[in-house]
């Protein structure tokens, strides 16, 4: 299976979905870590722990945090966690509405602005997301996570060279950070250079701090090159059976979108031939 040319590749559902996956990874840990000072009825979750939940567990978590949010909508930690869960369950519009309220209550908070930018991007408000992330960044004390998040949005806007500059700034501040290296690899996926993407993905997956999301992206790139058995083996590595099955299901869904791209590319080729 050969890598597609960049202009056509960007038109596909796969490219858009991959960009969303990239954004989710880019801001992981930016504003979703549980606060050790928070106790009581607020569930202690992170984006990584949510990945291991089934639909019922996610629904129960959403209800629990949602109830806490209704009681105290100006609470930063509750708002951030609620928006995270809503985003994980596909309720992007509601997650954005929650973050709008949290941002009103905490207009200068860096974590809040970063999460707000993520919610805007997930809802398709890319230019607004870029502006929000830029507001959160401070030139005198830059945050590598925000550089990575900015890169993810720029990639979705098709500004790949600018995106890669942001990832490299993030790596200057946080060397060998696997989430950033993985995002850099995903940037090459979006432009159709799968071999270069795999090089970055393998580097990311080999870092001590790499998590299942990084390995999932490596599996995706391997699968896109037609090495499906190897891709599934990577997707199942070092995970519980439930998590592994979820990863393989996600991988197969992404690869099926790639098949849709191949059909579109074939139609484009035939149309050009007919025209000529």
DRENTI-664852 format. One record per atom (N, C-alpha, C): residue number from 0; residue in three letters; atom name; y, z, x. Coordinates in steps of 0.2 Angstrom, whole numbers. Example, Ala and Ser with C-alpha at 12.3 -4.5 7.8 and 13.67 -1.06 7.14 Angstrom:
 drendo zaza zase     y     z     x
      0  ALA    N   -28    39    66
      0  ALA   CA   -22    39    62
      0  ALA    C   -16    39    66
      1  SER    N   -11    35    64
      1  SER   CA    -5    36    68
      1  SER    C     0    39    64
***
This chain:
 drendo zaza zase     y     z     x
      0  UNK    N    -6     0     4
      0  UNK   CA     0     0     0
      0  UNK    C     6     0     4
      1  UNK    N    10    -5     4
      1  UNK   CA    16    -5     8
      1  UNK    C    22    -2     5
      2  UNK    N    27     0     9
      2  UNK   CA    33     4     7
      2  UNK    C    38    -1     4
      3  UNK    N    41     0    -2
      3  UNK   CA    45    -4    -6
      3  UNK    C    52    -5    -2
      4  UNK    N    55   -10    -4
      4  UNK   CA    62   -11    -1
      4  UNK    C    67    -6    -5
      5  UNK    N    72    -3    -1
      5  UNK   CA    76     2    -4
      5  UNK    C    79     1   -11
      6  UNK    N    83    -5   -11
      6  UNK   CA    86    -6   -18
      6  UNK    C    82    -6   -24
      7  UNK    N    76    -9   -24
      7  UNK   CA    72    -9   -29
      7  UNK    C    69    -2   -31
      8  UNK    N    67     1   -25
      8  UNK   CA    64     8   -26
      8  UNK    C    68    13   -29
      9  UNK    N    75    12   -28
      9  UNK   CA    79    17   -32
      9  UNK    C    80    16   -39
     10  UNK    N    77    10   -42
     10  UNK   CA    78     9   -49
     10  UNK    C    72    12   -53
     11  UNK    N    67    15   -49
     11  UNK   CA    61    17   -52
     11  UNK    C    61    24   -55
     12  UNK    N    57    26   -60
     12  UNK   CA    57    32   -62
     12  UNK    C    54    37   -57
     13  UNK    N    50    34   -52
     13  UNK   CA    47    39   -47
     13  UNK    C    53    41   -43
     14  UNK    N    57    37   -41
     14  UNK   CA    63    39   -36
     14  UNK    C    67    44   -39
     15  UNK    N    69    43   -46
     15  UNK   CA    73    49   -49
     15  UNK    C    69    55   -49
     16  UNK    N    62    55   -51
     16  UNK   CA    59    61   -51
     16  UNK    C    58    64   -44
     17  UNK    N    57    60   -39
     17  UNK   CA    57    63   -32
     17  UNK    C    63    66   -30
     18  UNK    N    69    63   -33
     18  UNK   CA    75    66   -31
     18  UNK    C    76    73   -34
     19  UNK    N    74    74   -40
     19  UNK   CA    74    80   -44
     19  UNK    C    70    85   -40
     20  UNK    N    64    83   -38
     20  UNK   CA    59    88   -34
     20  UNK    C    63    90   -27
     21  UNK    N    66    85   -24
     21  UNK   CA    70    87   -18
     21  UNK    C    75    92   -19
     22  UNK    N    79    91   -25
     22  UNK   CA    84    96   -26
     22  UNK    C    81   103   -27
     23  UNK    N    76   103   -31
     23  UNK   CA    73   110   -32
     23  UNK    C    71   113   -26
     24  UNK    N    68   109   -21
     24  UNK   CA    66   112   -15
     24  UNK    C    73   114   -10
     25  UNK    N    78   110   -11
     25  UNK   CA    84   111    -7
     25  UNK    C    87   118    -8
     26  UNK    N    87   120   -14
     26  UNK   CA    91   126   -16
     26  UNK    C    86   132   -17
     27  UNK    N    79   131   -15
     27  UNK   CA    75   137   -16
     27  UNK    C    77   142   -11
     28  UNK    N    77   148   -14
     28  UNK   CA    79   154   -11
     28  UNK    C    87   155   -10
     29  UNK    N    90   150   -13
     29  UNK   CA    98   151   -12
     29  UNK    C   100   156   -17
     30  UNK    N    98   157   -23
     30  UNK   CA   100   162   -27
     30  UNK    C    95   164   -32
     31  UNK    N    89   164   -30
     31  UNK   CA    84   166   -35
     31  UNK    C    79   172   -32
     32  UNK    N    81   174   -26
     32  UNK   CA    77   180   -24
     32  UNK    C    78   186   -27
     33  UNK    N    73   190   -29
     33  UNK   CA    74   196   -32
     33  UNK    C    78   201   -28
     34  UNK    N    83   205   -32
     34  UNK   CA    87   210   -28
     34  UNK    C    83   217   -28
     35  UNK    N    82   219   -22
     35  UNK   CA    78   226   -22
     35  UNK    C    81   231   -26
     36  UNK    N    88   231   -27
     36  UNK   CA    92   236   -30
     36  UNK    C    91   236   -38
     37  UNK    N    88   230   -40
     37  UNK   CA    87   229   -47
     37  UNK    C    81   232   -50
     38  UNK    N    81   236   -55
     38  UNK   CA    75   239   -58
     38  UNK    C    75   239   -65
     39  UNK    N    70   242   -68
     39  UNK   CA    70   242   -76
     39  UNK    C    67   236   -79
     40  UNK    N    70   233   -84
     40  UNK   CA    67   228   -88
     40  UNK    C    68   221   -85
     41  UNK    N    71   220   -80
     41  UNK   CA    73   213   -77
     41  UNK    C    67   211   -73
     42  UNK    N    63   206   -75
     42  UNK   CA    57   204   -71
     42  UNK    C    59   201   -64
     43  UNK    N    55   203   -59
     43  UNK   CA    56   202   -52
     43  UNK    C    53   195   -51
     44  UNK    N    57   190   -51
     44  UNK   CA    53   183   -50
     44  UNK    C    57   179   -45
     45  UNK    N    54   174   -42
     45  UNK   CA    57   169   -38
     45  UNK    C    55   162   -40
     46  UNK    N    58   157   -37
     46  UNK   CA    56   150   -39
     46  UNK    C    48   149   -37
     47  UNK    N    47   152   -31
     47  UNK   CA    40   151   -29
     47  UNK    C    35   154   -33
     48  UNK    N    36   160   -35
     48  UNK   CA    31   164   -39
     48  UNK    C    30   161   -46
     49  UNK    N    36   157   -49
     49  UNK   CA    35   154   -55
     49  UNK    C    30   148   -55
     50  UNK    N    29   145   -49
     50  UNK   CA    25   139   -48
     50  UNK    C    18   141   -50
     51  UNK    N    16   148   -49
     51  UNK   CA     9   150   -50
     51  UNK    C     8   152   -57
     52  UNK    N    13   152   -61
     52  UNK   CA    12   154   -68
     52  UNK    C     9   148   -73
     53  UNK    N     5   150   -77
     53  UNK   CA     3   145   -82
     53  UNK    C     8   145   -88
     54  UNK    N     7   140   -93
     54  UNK   CA    12   140   -98
     54  UNK    C    14   146  -102
     55  UNK    N     8   150  -103
     55  UNK   CA     9   156  -107
     55  UNK    C    13   161  -103
     56  UNK    N    12   162   -97
     56  UNK   CA    15   166   -93
     56  UNK    C    23   165   -92
     57  UNK    N    24   158   -91
     57  UNK   CA    31   156   -91
     57  UNK    C    35   157   -97
     58  UNK    N    31   156  -103
     58  UNK   CA    34   157  -109
     58  UNK    C    36   165  -110
     59  UNK    N    31   169  -108
     59  UNK   CA    33   176  -109
     59  UNK    C    38   179  -104
     60  UNK    N    38   176   -98
     60  UNK   CA    44   177   -93
     60  UNK    C    50   175   -96
     61  UNK    N    51   169   -99
     61  UNK   CA    57   167  -102
     61  UNK    C    59   171  -107
     62  UNK    N    55   173  -112
     62  UNK   CA    57   178  -117
     62  UNK    C    59   185  -115
     63  UNK    N    56   187  -110
     63  UNK   CA    58   194  -107
     63  UNK    C    65   194  -104
     64  UNK    N    66   188   -99
     64  UNK   CA    72   188   -96
     64  UNK    C    78   186  -101
     65  UNK    N    76   182  -106
     65  UNK   CA    81   180  -111
     65  UNK    C    83   186  -115
     66  UNK    N    79   190  -117
     66  UNK   CA    81   196  -120
     66  UNK    C    86   200  -116
     67  UNK    N    84   201  -110
     67  UNK   CA    89   205  -105
     67  UNK    C    96   201  -105
     68  UNK    N    96   195  -105
     68  UNK   CA   102   191  -104
     68  UNK    C   106   192  -110
     69  UNK    N   103   192  -116
     69  UNK   CA   107   193  -122
     69  UNK    C   110   200  -122
     70  UNK    N   107   205  -120
     70  UNK   CA   109   212  -119
     70  UNK    C   115   212  -114
     71  UNK    N   115   208  -109
     71  UNK   CA   120   209  -104
     71  UNK    C   121   202  -101
     72  UNK    N   125   197  -104
     72  UNK   CA   126   190  -102
     72  UNK    C   130   190   -96
     73  UNK    N   134   195   -94
     73  UNK   CA   138   194   -88
     73  UNK    C   135   197   -82
     74  UNK    N   128   199   -82
     74  UNK   CA   125   202   -77
     74  UNK    C   123   196   -72
     75  UNK    N   125   196   -66
     75  UNK   CA   124   190   -61
     75  UNK    C   116   189   -60
     76  UNK    N   112   194   -59
     76  UNK   CA   105   194   -57
     76  UNK    C   101   191   -63
     77  UNK    N   103   194   -69
     77  UNK   CA    99   192   -75
     77  UNK    C   101   185   -76
     78  UNK    N   107   183   -76
     78  UNK   CA   109   176   -77
     78  UNK    C   106   171   -73
     79  UNK    N   106   172   -66
     79  UNK   CA   102   168   -61
     79  UNK    C    95   167   -63
     80  UNK    N    92   173   -64
     80  UNK   CA    84   172   -65
     80  UNK    C    83   169   -72
     81  UNK    N    87   170   -77
     81  UNK   CA    86   166   -83
     81  UNK    C    87   159   -82
     82  UNK    N    92   157   -79
     82  UNK   CA    93   150   -78
     82  UNK    C    87   147   -74
     83  UNK    N    85   150   -69
     83  UNK   CA    79   148   -65
     83  UNK    C    73   147   -69
     84  UNK    N    71   151   -74
     84  UNK   CA    66   151   -78
     84  UNK    C    67   145   -83
     85  UNK    N    73   144   -86
     85  UNK   CA    74   139   -90
     85  UNK    C    73   132   -87
     86  UNK    N    76   132   -81
     86  UNK   CA    75   125   -77
     86  UNK    C    68   124   -75
     87  UNK    N    64   129   -74
     87  UNK   CA    57   128   -72
     87  UNK    C    53   125   -79
     88  UNK    N    55   127   -85
     88  UNK   CA    52   125   -91
     88  UNK    C    55   119   -94
     89  UNK    N    59   116   -90
     89  UNK   CA    62   109   -92
     89  UNK    C    68   110   -97
     90  UNK    N    71   116   -98
     90  UNK   CA    76   117  -103
     90  UNK    C    83   116   -99
     91  UNK    N    84   111   -96
     91  UNK   CA    90   110   -92
     91  UNK    C    97   111   -95
     92  UNK    N    97   109  -101
     92  UNK   CA   104   110  -105
     92  UNK    C   105   117  -106
     93  UNK    N   100   121  -108
     93  UNK   CA   101   128  -109
     93  UNK    C   102   131  -102
     94  UNK    N    99   129   -97
     94  UNK   CA   100   132   -90
     94  UNK    C   107   131   -88
     95  UNK    N   110   125   -89
     95  UNK   CA   117   124   -88
     95  UNK    C   121   128   -92
     96  UNK    N   120   129   -98
     96  UNK   CA   124   133  -102
     96  UNK    C   125   140  -100
     97  UNK    N   119   143   -98
     97  UNK   CA   118   150   -95
     97  UNK    C   123   150   -89
     98  UNK    N   122   145   -84
     98  UNK   CA   125   146   -78
     98  UNK    C   133   145   -79
     99  UNK    N   135   141   -84
     99  UNK   CA   142   141   -86
     99  UNK    C   145   147   -87
    100  UNK    N   141   151   -91
    100  UNK   CA   144   158   -93
    100  UNK    C   144   163   -87
    101  UNK    N   139   162   -83
    101  UNK   CA   138   166   -77
    101  UNK    C   144   165   -72
    102  UNK    N   145   158   -71
    102  UNK   CA   151   156   -67
    102  UNK    C   158   158   -70
    103  UNK    N   158   159   -76
    103  UNK   CA   165   161   -79
    103  UNK    C   166   169   -77
    104  UNK    N   160   172   -77
    104  UNK   CA   160   180   -76
    104  UNK    C   161   181   -68
    105  UNK    N   158   176   -64
    105  UNK   CA   158   177   -57
    105  UNK    C   161   171   -54
    106  UNK    N   167   169   -54
    106  UNK   CA   170   162   -52
    106  UNK    C   170   161   -45
    107  UNK    N   170   166   -41
    107  UNK   CA   170   166   -34
    107  UNK    C   164   167   -30
    108  UNK    N   159   169   -34
    108  UNK   CA   152   171   -31
    108  UNK    C   149   165   -28
    109  UNK    N   147   165   -22
    109  UNK   CA   144   160   -18
    109  UNK    C   137   158   -21
    110  UNK    N   133   163   -22
    110  UNK   CA   126   162   -25
    110  UNK    C   127   159   -32
    111  UNK    N   131   161   -36
    111  UNK   CA   132   159   -43
    111  UNK    C   134   152   -43
    112  UNK    N   139   150   -39
    112  UNK   CA   141   143   -38
    112  UNK    C   136   138   -36
    113  UNK    N   132   141   -31
    113  UNK   CA   126   137   -29
    113  UNK    C   121   135   -34
    114  UNK    N   119   141   -38
    114  UNK   CA   115   140   -44
    114  UNK    C   118   135   -49
    115  UNK    N   124   136   -50
    115  UNK   CA   128   132   -55
    115  UNK    C   128   125   -53
    116  UNK    N   129   123   -47
    116  UNK   CA   128   116   -44
    116  UNK    C   121   114   -45
    117  UNK    N   116   118   -44
    117  UNK   CA   109   116   -45
    117  UNK    C   108   114   -53
    118  UNK    N   111   118   -57
    118  UNK   CA   110   117   -64
    118  UNK    C   113   110   -66
    119  UNK    N   119   109   -64
    119  UNK   CA   123   103   -65
    119  UNK    C   119    97   -63
    120  UNK    N   116    97   -57
    120  UNK   CA   113    92   -54
    120  UNK    C   106    90   -59
    121  UNK    N   103    96   -60
    121  UNK   CA    97    95   -64
    121  UNK    C    98    92   -71
    122  UNK    N   104    93   -74
    122  UNK   CA   106    90   -80
    122  UNK    C   110    83   -80
    123  UNK    N   110    81   -73
    123  UNK   CA   112    74   -72
    123  UNK    C   120    74   -71
    124  UNK    N   123    79   -70
    124  UNK   CA   130    80   -69
    124  UNK    C   131    80   -61
    125  UNK    N   130    74   -58
    125  UNK   CA   129    74   -50
    125  UNK    C   136    75   -47
    126  UNK    N   141    72   -49
    126  UNK   CA   148    72   -46
    126  UNK    C   150    79   -47
    127  UNK    N   149    82   -53
    127  UNK   CA   151    89   -54
    127  UNK    C   148    94   -50
    128  UNK    N   141    93   -49
    128  UNK   CA   137    97   -45
    128  UNK    C   140    97   -38
    129  UNK    N   141    91   -35
    129  UNK   CA   144    90   -28
    129  UNK    C   150    94   -28
    130  UNK    N   155    94   -33
    130  UNK   CA   161    98   -32
    130  UNK    C   160   105   -32
    131  UNK    N   155   107   -36
    131  UNK   CA   153   115   -37
    131  UNK    C   150   117   -30
    132  UNK    N   146   113   -27
    132  UNK   CA   143   116   -21
    132  UNK    C   148   116   -16
    133  UNK    N   152   111   -16
    133  UNK   CA   158   111   -11
    133  UNK    C   162   117   -11
    134  UNK    N   163   119   -18
    134  UNK   CA   167   125   -19
    134  UNK    C   164   131   -16
    135  UNK    N   157   131   -16
    135  UNK   CA   154   137   -14
    135  UNK    C   153   138    -6
    136  UNK    N   154   132    -3
    136  UNK   CA   154   132     4
    136  UNK    C   160   134     7
    137  UNK    N   160   138    13
    137  UNK   CA   166   140    16
    137  UNK    C   165   138    23
    138  UNK    N   170   134    26
    138  UNK   CA   170   131    32
    138  UNK    C   169   136    38
    139  UNK    N   172   142    37
    139  UNK   CA   172   147    43
    139  UNK    C   165   150    43
    140  UNK    N   162   150    38
    140  UNK   CA   155   153    38
    140  UNK    C   150   149    33
    141  UNK    N   148   143    35
    141  UNK   CA   145   139    31
    141  UNK    C   137   141    30
    142  UNK    N   135   140    24
    142  UNK   CA   128   142    22
    142  UNK    C   124   136    23
    143  UNK    N   118   136    27
    143  UNK   CA   114   130    28
    143  UNK    C   110   128    21
    144  UNK    N   109   133    16
    144  UNK   CA   106   131    10
    144  UNK    C   111   127     6
    145  UNK    N   117   128     6
    145  UNK   CA   122   124     3
    145  UNK    C   123   117     6
    146  UNK    N   122   116    13
    146  UNK   CA   122   110    16
    146  UNK    C   116   106    13
    147  UNK    N   110   109    13
    147  UNK   CA   104   106    10
    147  UNK    C   105   104     3
    148  UNK    N   107   108    -1
    148  UNK   CA   108   106    -8
    148  UNK    C   113   101    -9
    149  UNK    N   119   101    -5
    149  UNK   CA   123    95    -5
    149  UNK    C   120    88    -3
    150  UNK    N   116    89     2
    150  UNK   CA   112    83     4
    150  UNK    C   108    80    -2
    151  UNK    N   104    85    -5
    151  UNK   CA   100    83   -11
    151  UNK    C   104    79   -16
    152  UNK    N   110    81   -18
    152  UNK   CA   114    78   -23
    152  UNK    C   116    71   -20
    153  UNK    N   118    71   -14
    153  UNK   CA   120    65   -11
    153  UNK    C   115    60   -11
    154  UNK    N   109    62   -10
    154  UNK   CA   103    57   -10
    154  UNK    C   102    54   -17
    155  UNK    N   103    59   -22
    155  UNK   CA   102    56   -29
    155  UNK    C   108    51   -31
    156  UNK    N   113    52   -28
    156  UNK   CA   119    47   -29
    156  UNK    C   118    41   -25
    157  UNK    N   113    40   -21
    157  UNK   CA   111    35   -17
    157  UNK    C   115    34   -10
    158  UNK    N   118    40    -8
    158  UNK   CA   122    40    -2
    158  UNK    C   118    44     3
    159  UNK    N   113    40     6
    159  UNK   CA   107    43    10
    159  UNK    C   110    45    17
    160  UNK    N   114    41    20
    160  UNK   CA   117    43    26
    160  UNK    C   121    49    26
    161  UNK    N   125    50    21
    161  UNK   CA   129    56    21
    161  UNK    C   124    62    19
    162  UNK    N   119    61    15
    162  UNK   CA   114    66    14
    162  UNK    C   111    68    20
    163  UNK    N   109    64    24
    163  UNK   CA   105    66    31
    163  UNK    C   110    69    35
    164  UNK    N   116    68    35
    164  UNK   CA   121    71    40
    164  UNK    C   121    79    37
    165  UNK    N   121    80    31
    165  UNK   CA   121    87    28
    165  UNK    C   114    90    30
    166  UNK    N   109    87    30
    166  UNK   CA   103    90    32
    166  UNK    C   103    92    39
    167  UNK    N   106    88    43
    167  UNK   CA   106    89    50
    167  UNK    C   111    95    52
    168  UNK    N   116    96    48
    168  UNK   CA   120   101    48
    168  UNK    C   117   108    46
    169  UNK    N   113   107    41
    169  UNK   CA   109   113    39
    169  UNK    C   104   115    45
    170  UNK    N   101   110    48
    170  UNK   CA    96   112    53
    170  UNK    C    99   114    59
    171  UNK    N   105   112    61
    171  UNK   CA   109   115    66
    171  UNK    C   110   123    65
    172  UNK    N   112   125    59
    172  UNK   CA   113   132    57
    172  UNK    C   106   135    56
    173  UNK    N   101   132    54
    173  UNK   CA    94   135    53
    173  UNK    C    89   131    56
    174  UNK    N    88   131    63
    174  UNK   CA    83   127    66
    174  UNK    C    76   127    63
    175  UNK    N    73   122    62
    175  UNK   CA    66   121    60
    175  UNK    C    64   124    53
    176  UNK    N    69   124    49
    176  UNK   CA    69   127    42
    176  UNK    C    64   122    38
    177  UNK    N    58   123    36
    177  UNK   CA    54   118    33
    177  UNK    C    57   115    27
    178  UNK    N    60   119    23
    178  UNK   CA    63   116    16
    178  UNK    C    68   110    18
    179  UNK    N    72   111    23
    179  UNK   CA    77   106    25
    179  UNK    C    74   100    28
    180  UNK    N    69   101    33
    180  UNK   CA    65    96    36
    180  UNK    C    61    92    30
    181  UNK    N    59    95    25
    181  UNK   CA    55    92    20
    181  UNK    C    60    88    16
    182  UNK    N    66    91    15
    182  UNK   CA    71    87    11
    182  UNK    C    73    80    15
    183  UNK    N    74    81    21
    183  UNK   CA    75    75    25
    183  UNK    C    70    70    25
    184  UNK    N    64    72    24
    184  UNK   CA    58    68    23
    184  UNK    C    59    64    16
    185  UNK    N    60    68    11
    185  UNK   CA    61    66     5
    185  UNK    C    67    60     4
    186  UNK    N    72    61     8
    186  UNK   CA    77    56     9
    186  UNK    C    74    50    11
    187  UNK    N    70    50    15
    187  UNK   CA    67    43    18
    187  UNK    C    62    41    12
    188  UNK    N    59    45     8
    188  UNK   CA    55    43     3
    188  UNK    C    59    39    -2
    189  UNK    N    65    41    -4
    189  UNK   CA    69    38    -8
    189  UNK    C    72    32    -6
    190  UNK    N    72    31     0
    190  UNK   CA    75    24     3
    190  UNK    C    69    20     5
    191  UNK    N    62    22     3
    191  UNK   CA    57    18     4
    191  UNK    C    53    18    11
    192  UNK    N    56    22    16
    192  UNK   CA    53    22    22
    192  UNK    C    48    28    23
    193  UNK    N    42    26    20
    193  UNK   CA    37    31    20
    193  UNK    C    34    34    26
    194  UNK    N    33    30    31
    194  UNK   CA    31    32    38
    194  UNK    C    35    37    41
    195  UNK    N    42    36    41
    195  UNK   CA    46    40    44
    195  UNK    C    46    47    39
    196  UNK    N    46    46    33
    196  UNK   CA    45    52    28
    196  UNK    C    39    56    30
    197  UNK    N    34    53    31
    197  UNK   CA    28    57    33
    197  UNK    C    29    61    40
    198  UNK    N    32    58    44
    198  UNK   CA    33    61    51
    198  UNK    C    37    68    50
    199  UNK    N    42    67    46
    199  UNK   CA    46    73    44
    199  UNK    C    42    78    40
    200  UNK    N    38    76    35
    200  UNK   CA    34    80    31
    200  UNK    C    29    84    35
    201  UNK    N    26    81    40
    201  UNK   CA    21    84    44
    201  UNK    C    24    90    48
    202  UNK    N    30    88    50
    202  UNK   CA    34    93    54
    202  UNK    C    35    99    50
    203  UNK    N    38    98    44
    203  UNK   CA    39   103    39
    203  UNK    C    33   107    38
    204  UNK    N    28   104    36
    204  UNK   CA    22   108    34
    204  UNK    C    19   112    40
    205  UNK    N    20   110    46
    205  UNK   CA    18   113    52
    205  UNK    C    22   119    54
    206  UNK    N    27   120    50
    206  UNK   CA    32   126    52
    206  UNK    C    29   133    49
    207  UNK    N    29   138    53
    207  UNK   CA    26   144    50
    207  UNK    C    29   147    43
    208  UNK    N    35   145    42
    208  UNK   CA    38   147    35
    208  UNK    C    36   142    29
    209  UNK    N    33   137    31
    209  UNK   CA    32   132    25
    209  UNK    C    28   135    20
    210  UNK    N    30   133    14
    210  UNK   CA    26   135     8
    210  UNK    C    23   129     4
    211  UNK    N    20   131    -2
    211  UNK   CA    16   126    -5
    211  UNK    C    20   120    -8
    212  UNK    N    27   121    -9
    212  UNK   CA    31   116   -11
    212  UNK    C    32   110    -5
    213  UNK    N    32   113     1
    213  UNK   CA    33   108     7
    213  UNK    C    26   104     7
    214  UNK    N    21   108     7
    214  UNK   CA    14   104     7
    214  UNK    C    13    99     2
    215  UNK    N    16   101    -4
    215  UNK   CA    15    96   -10
    215  UNK    C    19    90    -9
    216  UNK    N    25    90    -5
    216  UNK   CA    29    84    -4
    216  UNK    C    25    80     2
    217  UNK    N    22    84     6
    217  UNK   CA    18    80    11
    217  UNK    C    12    76     8
    218  UNK    N     9    80     3
    218  UNK   CA     3    76    -1
    218  UNK    C     6    70    -5
    219  UNK    N    12    71    -7
    219  UNK   CA    15    65   -11
    219  UNK    C    16    59    -7
    220  UNK    N    19    60    -1
    220  UNK   CA    20    55     4
    220  UNK    C    13    52     6
    221  UNK    N     8    56     8
    221  UNK   CA     2    53    10
    221  UNK    C    -1    49     4
    222  UNK    N    -1    52    -2
    222  UNK   CA    -3    48    -8
    222  UNK    C     0    41    -9
    223  UNK    N     7    41    -8
    223  UNK   CA    10    35    -9
    223  UNK    C     8    30    -4
    224  UNK    N     5    31     1
    224  UNK   CA     3    26     6
    224  UNK    C    -4    24     5
    225  UNK    N    -7    27    -1
    225  UNK   CA   -14    25    -3
    225  UNK    C   -19    29    -1
    226  UNK    N   -18    35     3
    226  UNK   CA   -23    39     6
    226  UNK    C   -24    45     1
    227  UNK    N   -27    43    -5
    227  UNK   CA   -27    48   -11
    227  UNK    C   -32    54    -9
    228  UNK    N   -37    53    -6
    228  UNK   CA   -42    59    -5
    228  UNK    C   -38    64     0
    229  UNK    N   -35    61     5
    229  UNK   CA   -32    66    10
    229  UNK    C   -26    69     6
    230  UNK    N   -23    66     2
    230  UNK   CA   -17    69    -2
    230  UNK    C   -19    74    -6
    231  UNK    N   -25    74   -10
    231  UNK   CA   -27    79   -14
    231  UNK    C   -30    85   -10
    232  UNK    N   -33    83    -4
    232  UNK   CA   -35    89     0
    232  UNK    C   -29    93     3
    233  UNK    N   -23    90     4
    233  UNK   CA   -17    93     6
    233  UNK    C   -15    97     0
    234  UNK    N   -15    94    -6
    234  UNK   CA   -12    98   -11
    234  UNK    C   -16   104   -13
    235  UNK    N   -22   104   -11
    235  UNK   CA   -26   110   -13
    235  UNK    C   -26   116    -8
    236  UNK    N   -23   114    -2
    236  UNK   CA   -24   119     4
    236  UNK    C   -21   125     3
    237  UNK    N   -24   131     5
    237  UNK   CA   -22   137     5
    237  UNK    C   -19   140    -2
    238  UNK    N   -21   138    -7
    238  UNK   CA   -19   140   -14
    238  UNK    C   -24   142   -18
    239  UNK    N   -23   146   -23
    239  UNK   CA   -27   148   -28
    239  UNK    C   -30   142   -32
    240  UNK    N   -35   142   -36
    240  UNK   CA   -38   137   -39
    240  UNK    C   -33   134   -45
    241  UNK    N   -30   139   -48
    241  UNK   CA   -25   137   -53
    241  UNK    C   -19   134   -50
    242  UNK    N   -16   136   -44
    242  UNK   CA   -10   133   -41
    242  UNK    C   -12   126   -39
    243  UNK    N   -18   126   -36
    243  UNK   CA   -21   119   -33
    243  UNK    C   -21   114   -38
    244  UNK    N   -24   116   -44
    244  UNK   CA   -25   111   -50
    244  UNK    C   -18   109   -52
    245  UNK    N   -13   114   -52
    245  UNK   CA    -7   112   -54
    245  UNK    C    -4   107   -50
    246  UNK    N    -5   108   -43
    246  UNK   CA    -2   104   -38
    246  UNK    C    -5    97   -39
    247  UNK    N   -12    96   -40
    247  UNK   CA   -15    90   -40
    247  UNK    C   -13    86   -46
    248  UNK    N   -12    90   -52
    248  UNK   CA    -9    87   -58
    248  UNK    C    -2    84   -57
    249  UNK    N     2    87   -54
    249  UNK   CA     9    85   -52
    249  UNK    C     8    79   -48
    250  UNK    N     4    79   -42
    250  UNK   CA     3    74   -38
    250  UNK    C     1    67   -41
    251  UNK    N    -4    68   -46
    251  UNK   CA    -6    62   -49
    251  UNK    C    -1    59   -54
    252  UNK    N     3    64   -57
    252  UNK   CA     8    61   -61
    252  UNK    C    13    57   -57
    253  UNK    N    15    60   -51
    253  UNK   CA    20    56   -47
    253  UNK    C    17    50   -45
    254  UNK    N    11    50   -43
    254  UNK   CA     8    43   -41
    254  UNK    C     7    38   -46
    255  UNK    N     6    41   -52
    255  UNK   CA     6    36   -58
    255  UNK    C    12    33   -59
    256  UNK    N    18    36   -58
    256  UNK   CA    24    33   -58
    256  UNK    C    25    28   -53
    257  UNK    N    22    29   -47
    257  UNK   CA    22    24   -42
    257  UNK    C    19    18   -44
    258  UNK    N    13    19   -48
    258  UNK   CA    10    13   -51
    258  UNK    C    14     9   -55
    259  UNK    N    18    12   -59
    259  UNK   CA    23     9   -64
    259  UNK    C    28     5   -60
    260  UNK    N    30     8   -54
    260  UNK   CA    35     4   -49
    260  UNK    C    32    -2   -47
    261  UNK    N    25    -2   -45
    261  UNK   CA    22    -8   -43
    261  UNK    C    22   -13   -48
    262  UNK    N    21   -12   -54
    262  UNK   CA    21   -17   -59
    262  UNK    C    28   -20   -60
    263  UNK    N    33   -15   -60
    263  UNK   CA    40   -18   -60
    263  UNK    C    42   -22   -54
    264  UNK    N    39   -20   -48
    264  UNK   CA    41   -24   -42
    264  UNK    C    37   -31   -43
    265  UNK    N    31   -31   -46
    265  UNK   CA    28   -38   -47
    265  UNK    C    32   -42   -51
    266  UNK    N    34   -39   -57
    266  UNK   CA    38   -43   -62
    266  UNK    C    45   -46   -58
    267  UNK    N    48   -42   -54
    267  UNK   CA    54   -44   -51
    267  UNK    C    52   -50   -46
    268  UNK    N    47   -49   -43
    268  UNK   CA    45   -55   -38
    268  UNK    C    43   -61   -42
    269  UNK    N    40   -61   -47
    269  UNK   CA    38   -67   -51
    269  UNK    C    45   -70   -54
    270  UNK    N    49   -65   -56
    270  UNK   CA    56   -68   -59
    270  UNK    C    60   -72   -54
    271  UNK    N    60   -69   -48
    271  UNK   CA    63   -72   -42
    271  UNK    C    60   -79   -41
    272  UNK    N    53   -79   -41
    272  UNK   CA    50   -85   -39
    272  UNK    C    51   -91   -44
    273  UNK    N    51   -89   -51
    273  UNK   CA    53   -93   -56
    273  UNK    C    60   -96   -56
    274  UNK    N    64   -92   -54
    274  UNK   CA    72   -94   -53
    274  UNK    C    72   -99   -47
    275  UNK    N    69   -97   -42
    275  UNK   CA    69  -102   -36
    275  UNK    C    66  -108   -37
***
